[in-house]
Amino acid sequence: MSSLSPSPRVVLDGIPAYVPKPPQPPATGVSHRLFLNENPYPPLPSALATISRAASQTNLYPGIFPEQLTDALARKLDVPLSHVVTGPGSVGIYQQLGQAMLSPGDEVVYAWPSFEAFPIVVRMAGAVPVEVPLTDELHDLEAMAAAITPRTSMVLLCEPNNPTGTAVGAAELKRFLDRVPGHVLVVLDEAYFEFCQGPDAPDGVELHRDRPNLVVLRTFSKAYGLAGLRVGYGVAHPEIAEALRKCAVPCGVSRIAEQAALAALDAESELFDQVDRITAERERLREALGRQGWSIPPGATNFLWMPLGDDSDRVAAALERRGLLVRNFSGDGLRITVGRPEANDLLIETLKGLTSVR
Ligand SMILES: Cc1ncc(COP(=O)(O)O)c(C=O)c1O
């Protein structure tokens, strides 16, 4: 046998590796998952009934594309069917974007810190990340526009931003989009759209209507509470949408996910009551922690950002000891998902005992 061995693409060297590990024993005691921006409430009874009906058909493949869901989304958003793309979560659509729209050496402009998938999607395609630091935890749209060069083929924009939760207003976003050259694709990730509903909140689907270089991504994972079923969608003009569909994994959205998403769309008013509860809890947390002296930027999502810098490890460890599992961006800050009231009470109580050292 030859001593040569197959080698993965060199670009994968720049991508964090997942190292398989044996399953961990279940944690003892109560713990609160506040690290993935999940909806803390279980699916609504109507969605659960739909899920169990769809489960009885798991011997069958789903459609190559989820046609019922695509149709329902097109009607809800008032866009032609040809503008809707779906995927196994919006991260699935990011992979389609990388395959369909990026070539080695292309530059991709995005803010940092922002959604952790950005550098992975870009590097995976052999494209070049151009990271523009946030200013005061906000997108610096002026600097992002200035970072666009003739080699730029894509701009990634997470609005509101993960992990800071901050949002730029509709007018500022429009001004930025108007400055982006038509050949540069702008991907506007609105994973937290439903939590960001002020009078100045942008609506990417409206913005896309007269902007053929804009793709909007949304998900059923956050407000709709279906993270475990993996279903997200995008809205784009037909040429881009068709390219994305060509790169989709066939049958990538399961029948259970499709049916649950349809049930969630039908139960929107109940879900939006939940969104209101989560938003009210977010503001309660922000005010309580602000009174304790913690600095927390105003957010428009289902999480809070604590810019703790070097203090983030100490605070994350103290929270973990009380069963509060948050996302530690070591050296930068903590991203804390808004949980159920009892988890939020525990968070307020625990942080009260810790003094900010910044
Ligand atoms: C900005 C952003 N986009 C996309 C996602 C992933 O969504 P999905 O579950 O649809 O893949 C997340 C999840 O945390 C997110 O924060």
The ligand as a Gaussian input file, in Angstrom:
#p B3LYP/6-31G(d) Opt

LIG

0 1
 C      -27.431000      35.234000      14.183000
 C      -27.793000      33.794000      14.107000
 N      -28.061000      33.251000      12.923000
 C      -28.394000      31.964000      12.814000
 C      -28.457000      31.163000      13.933000
 C      -28.735000      29.709000      13.772000
 O      -30.023000      29.504000      13.498000
 P      -30.543000      28.082000      13.016000
 O      -30.906000      27.338000      14.239000
 O      -31.701000      28.446000      12.169000
 O      -29.475000      27.403000      12.228000
 C      -28.184000      31.672000      15.188000
 C      -28.229000      30.807000      16.366000
 O      -27.833000      31.115000      17.446000
 C      -27.846000      33.026000      15.276000
 O      -27.555000      33.584000      16.449000

